[in-house]
Amino acid sequence: MRIIKLFCIFSLLSILAACSSNSRYSQKHDSIPERLPQSHELKEPTPRVEPPSRGGNKPYQVFGKHYTVLKSAENYVATGTASWYGNKFHGHLTSNGETYDMYAFSAAHKSLPLPTYLQVTNLANQKKVIVRVNDRGPFHGDRLIDLSYSAAYKLGYLNQGTAKVKIEAITASNIARFTQNNNPSELVAQKAAVNKPAVVAKKASKPQILAAHNSKYIHVLVTRDKRLADNTAKALKFLMQIPVNLTEKNELFRVQLGPIEDAAQAKQHLASLQSQGYPEAYPMRTLK
């Protein structure tokens, strides 16, 4: 039974490994998409500190070679050759179980934890993009990283096929530098989010009415996963520049912001959180 279980795990890892096999793809070789990315597809992701994916973070083997996944992306900086992948892999599963979208800003790397946010710099023209690593590869030649079609387009090397790049991991210790200096329109404290109603869970709709009047705190997250709570609290501390409260009660960890004395500022922070991956965030009068 143990042998069968190990065989199943190995088979699953082999299937999910990006660019590792032609058997599950309709194309034998990768091809160029029929159109260039549209303007709305050129929006880079805002870096966040996320928990490790359930898939794609264990040692694996491709083409007879063994690979070990780094325990952390902290202080990771590297220079090497970047390629890109397109039509052949579009719509197929990535190594962590997501679906590859060649028009999103994602990437494949052999050893970084999944997911990891990176800043990628094309050393030939100094253009920079932010990508989210959710896949494994490239597994041929001396290439360092595979970027999505849109990312390669924005870096300006589609025609060449490859480019020499510098990649730097964005983690809790340096996330503020990248969110402040890159793509100002996408900062977490984005002013435009205030004028655009966020999609809020039903539980959050009632407290939302109180936000402009007397709520000084914002509830962001409740979870039993201590690591997730710790990472979220660290990220928000760097991103929001306001007090972050991490508490534990009955084995539940809560991440809450405040106090925020200015009502307008509290409303802005709430709208930003709801539009940046925390749709169930809601205002509170006091800490729980």
C-alpha positions in Angstrom: 0.0 0.0 0.0 2.8 2.4 0.8 4.5 1.7 -2.5 1.2 2.4 -4.3 0.8 5.7 -2.4 4.3 6.8 -3.2 3.8 5.9 -6.9 0.6 8.0 -7.0 2.3 11.0 -5.4 5.2 10.8 -7.8 2.8 10.5 -10.8 0.9 13.6 -9.7 4.0 15.7 -9.3 5.2 14.6 -12.8 1.9 15.6 -14.4 1.8 19.0 -12.7 5.4 19.9 -13.6 5.2 22.7 -16.2 6.8 22.1 -19.6 7.9 18.6 -18.4 5.9 16.5 -20.8 4.2 16.7 -24.2 1.6 14.0 -23.6 -1.0 16.2 -22.0 -0.7 19.1 -24.6 -2.5 19.4 -27.9 0.6 21.0 -29.4 4.0 19.4 -29.7 5.8 22.7 -29.7 4.9 26.0 -28.1 3.5 28.7 -30.4 2.9 32.4 -30.5 -0.6 33.6 -29.7 -2.6 35.2 -32.5 -2.9 38.5 -30.8 -0.9 40.8 -28.5 -2.0 41.4 -24.9 -4.7 44.1 -24.6 -4.4 47.1 -22.3 -6.5 45.6 -19.5 -4.3 42.5 -19.6 -1.1 44.4 -18.8 -2.0 45.1 -15.2 0.7 43.6 -12.9 -0.3 41.8 -9.7 0.1 43.6 -6.4 2.6 41.7 -4.3 1.2 39.9 -1.2 2.6 37.5 1.4 0.7 34.3 0.7 0.7 30.9 2.4 2.5 28.1 0.5 0.4 26.3 -2.1 -0.7 22.8 -1.2 0.8 21.6 -4.5 4.1 22.0 -6.1 6.3 22.6 -3.0 7.8 19.2 -2.5 11.0 17.8 -4.1 10.4 16.5 -7.6 12.0 14.9 -10.6 11.9 15.9 -14.2 13.8 14.2 -17.1 15.7 12.1 -14.5 17.0 15.1 -12.6 16.0 15.8 -9.0 15.0 19.3 -7.8 14.6 20.6 -4.3 12.3 23.5 -3.4 13.7 26.3 -1.4 12.2 26.6 2.1 12.0 30.4 1.7 12.4 33.0 -1.0 13.8 35.5 1.5 16.8 37.5 0.1 16.6 35.5 -3.2 18.3 37.4 -6.1 19.5 35.8 -9.3 20.6 36.8 -12.8 20.1 34.5 -15.8 18.2 33.8 -19.0 14.4 34.3 -19.2 12.2 32.6 -21.8 8.4 32.7 -22.1 5.7 30.2 -22.7 2.4 30.7 -24.5 -0.3 28.8 -26.5 0.8 25.2 -25.8 0.4 25.6 -22.0 -2.5 28.1 -22.0 -5.5 26.7 -20.0 -3.5 23.8 -18.5 -2.8 23.2 -14.8 0.3 24.8 -13.3 2.4 23.0 -10.8 0.4 24.3 -7.8 -3.0 23.4 -9.3 -4.0 26.7 -10.8 -4.7 27.3 -14.5 -2.1 28.9 -16.6 -3.2 32.1 -18.3 -0.6 33.4 -20.8 -2.2 36.9 -20.5 -1.7 37.1 -16.7 1.6 38.1 -15.1 2.9 34.7 -13.9 6.1 32.7 -14.1 7.7 29.3 -13.8 10.8 28.6 -11.7 12.5 25.4 -10.7 13.1 26.0 -7.0 11.3 29.0 -5.6 8.3 28.3 -3.2 4.9 28.5 -4.8 3.6 31.1 -4.9 6.4 33.7 -4.8 6.2 37.3 -6.2 9.2 38.5 -8.1 10.4 41.7 -9.7 11.9 40.9 -13.1 14.3 43.4 -14.8 15.2 43.1 -18.4 18.9 44.0 -18.2 19.0 45.1 -21.9 16.4 47.9 -21.5 15.9 48.1 -17.7 12.2 47.5 -18.1 10.6 45.9 -14.9 7.6 43.8 -14.2 6.1 42.1 -11.2 5.1 38.4 -11.6 3.7 35.7 -9.4 5.5 32.3 -9.6 2.9 29.5 -9.7 4.6 26.9 -11.9 7.8 24.8 -12.4 10.3 25.1 -15.2 12.0 25.8 -17.5 13.7 22.4 -17.7 16.0 22.8 -20.7 19.3 24.7 -21.3 20.6 27.2 -18.8 17.4 29.2 -18.5 16.5 30.7 -15.1 12.8 31.5 -15.5 9.9 31.2 -17.8 7.6 34.2 -18.0 4.0 34.4 -19.2 3.3 35.9 -22.7 2.1 39.2 -21.3 5.1 39.6 -18.9 7.6 38.9 -21.8 5.7 41.4 -24.0 5.9 44.1 -21.3 9.6 43.4 -20.8 10.1 43.8 -24.6 11.7 40.5 -25.6 9.0 38.6 -27.5 10.8 38.8 -30.8 14.1 37.6 -29.3 12.5 34.8 -27.4 14.9 35.1 -24.5 16.5 37.9 -22.4 19.0 38.3 -19.7 17.2 39.3 -16.6 17.6 39.9 -12.9 15.0 38.5 -10.6 14.4 39.5 -7.0 12.0 37.9 -4.6 9.4 40.1 -2.9 8.8 38.9 0.7 7.5 40.3 3.9 10.9 42.0 4.7 11.0 44.1 1.5 7.4 44.2 0.2 7.0 47.9 1.1 9.8 48.9 -1.3 8.2 47.3 -4.3 4.6 48.4 -3.6 5.8 52.0 -3.2 8.1 52.3 -6.2 6.3 50.2 -8.8 2.9 50.8 -10.4 1.7 53.5 -8.0 -1.9 53.1 -9.3 -2.0 49.6 -7.9 -1.0 50.4 -4.3 -3.1 48.8 -1.6 -4.2 52.3 -0.4 -5.5 53.0 -3.9 -7.7 56.1 -3.9 -9.9 55.0 -6.8 -11.1 52.0 -4.9 -13.2 54.3 -2.7 -15.5 55.2 -5.5 -15.9 51.7 -6.8 -18.2 49.4 -4.7 -16.4 46.3 -3.6 -17.8 42.8 -3.8 -18.5 42.1 -0.1 -19.7 38.9 1.5 -23.2 39.0 3.1 -21.7 39.0 6.6 -19.9 42.2 5.9 -22.8 44.1 4.3 -24.4 45.2 7.6 -21.3 46.5 9.4 -20.4 48.4 6.2 -23.1 51.0 7.0 -21.3 52.0 10.2 -17.9 52.5 8.6 -18.2 56.2 7.9 -19.5 57.1 11.4 -17.9 55.3 14.4 -15.8 52.3 13.4 -12.1 52.7 14.2 -11.1 49.1 13.5 -11.2 46.8 10.5 -11.5 43.0 10.7 -9.4 41.4 8.0 -9.0 37.7 8.7 -9.9 34.9 11.1 -8.2 31.5 10.6 -6.9 28.5 12.5 -3.7 28.7 10.4 -1.2 30.6 12.6 1.3 30.9 9.7 -1.3 32.4 7.4 -2.3 34.9 10.2 1.4 35.8 10.9 2.2 36.3 7.2 -1.0 38.4 6.6 -0.2 40.6 9.7 3.4 41.2 8.5 2.3 42.0 5.0 -0.4 44.5 6.1 2.0 46.2 8.5 4.3 47.0 5.5 1.5 47.8 3.1 -0.9 49.8 5.2 1.4 51.7 7.6 -1.2 51.6 10.3 -1.4 49.5 13.5 -2.0 45.7 13.0 -3.4 43.5 15.7 -2.9 39.8 15.7 -4.8 38.0 18.5 -5.6 34.4 19.4 -8.6 33.0 21.2 -10.0 29.5 21.2 -7.4 28.4 18.6 -8.6 31.1 16.2 -6.2 33.8 15.0 -7.6 37.2 14.1 -5.9 39.9 12.1 -7.4 43.4 12.6 -6.3 46.9 11.8 -6.6 50.0 14.0 -7.3 52.2 15.7 -7.9 54.5 12.8 -9.1 57.9 14.1 -10.0 59.4 10.7 -13.3 58.1 9.4 -12.6 58.9 5.7 -9.2 57.1 6.0 -10.8 54.1 7.6 -13.3 53.9 4.7 -10.4 54.1 2.2 -8.5 51.3 3.9 -11.6 49.1 4.0 -12.4 49.6 0.3 -8.7 48.9 -0.6 -8.7 45.7 1.4 -11.9 44.5 -0.1 -10.6 45.0 -3.6 -7.2 43.5 -3.0 -8.0 40.0 -1.9 -9.9 40.5 1.4 -13.6 40.8 0.3 -14.9 39.8 3.7 -13.1 42.6 5.6 -15.5 44.7 7.6 -15.4 47.7 10.0 -15.7 47.3 13.8 -16.2 49.7 16.7 -13.8 47.8 19.1 -11.3 44.9 18.8 -12.7 41.4 19.3 
